[in-house]
């Protein structure tokens, strides 16, 4: 069963570009990981960055959590964040049109 993750990170005002570029680098690294079905980065006007992820299963997510891409990302942005990242693992609640109610690989 796919696992969806939403990770929210707030950049310090002077570090928005640094966090954005580190996020772009992470996208390229993580997309090649086994079981990665979606790994996208979104930015809000206030310097908040949100990763939306979908992993094939819990094992793929576990492998991702110790992969070089994650270590490189947090090594590059740790001091540039305004607070700790908020990472949530989610279960899809399907309703309405199932094709529009869930992420797809």
N, C-alpha and C positions, 0 to 999 in steps of 0.2 A: 504494500500500500504506500503510495507517495506521501512524503512528509513535506509540509510547507513551513518555511521559516520567514519571519519578518524581523529584520535587525535595523534598529533606529540608532543613528549616531548624530550627535550635535557637534559641529566644528566650532572652535573658538573663532570669533569674528576675523581675526588676522590669519587664520589657517584654512579658510574655505578652499582656496585653490590647491593647497597641499593635500587636503583630504580628498578633493575631487580627483586629482591626478593619481593618488594611491588607489582610489576606488577603480579607476579605469584600468590600472595595471592588474588589480585583483580580478577584474572581469576576464581578462585574457588568460590569466593563470588558472582560474577556477573552472572555466568552461570546458577544459580538457579533463577534468576529474571524472572518474567513473561514477555513474549514477546521477550526474548533474543534468537535470532536465530544464531548469531555469535558474539563472543567476543574473538578476537585473538590478541596476542602481538608479535611484531617482533622487532628485534634489529639490528641496523647497526653498523659497526665497529667504528664509531666516537662517540658512546654513545647516539645516537638518538634512541628513542623507539617509535614505531608506533602501536597504537591500531587500528584494523579494526573491525568495529562493524556492525551488521545488527539487526534491531529491527522490530518486526512485524508491528508496526505502530507508529504514532507520540505519542499516549498515552503511549505506552510502553517506548519510549525514555524519555518522560517527567517523568514517574515514576522512571526510572533509574537515572535521573539527581539528584534526591533527596534521593536515596537509600543509605543505609549504606556503600555498597561497594565502591562507588565513594568518599564519605566523608572520609572513612578510607584510601583509596589510596592517595588522595591529602593531607590528614593530615600527612601521612608517608613520602611523597616525596617533599612537598612544598619547603622546604629549600634546597633540593638537586637538584633542577632544575636550569638550566642555561637559564633563561628567562621564559616567560609565555608559557603555552601550546598553540598549534595551533589546534583548533577543527573546523572541517568542516563537515556540513551535506550535503550529496550528493544525487542527483537523477541519476539513472542509464540511460545511453544512450545505447540502444540496437541496435546492428547491426551485420551483419555477421550471425554466428551461435548463436541463442539466448541462447542455453544451455551453451555456452562458454563466452557469453558477459555479464553475470550478476551473482551476488552471489546467492546462493540457500540455503534454510534452511536445 
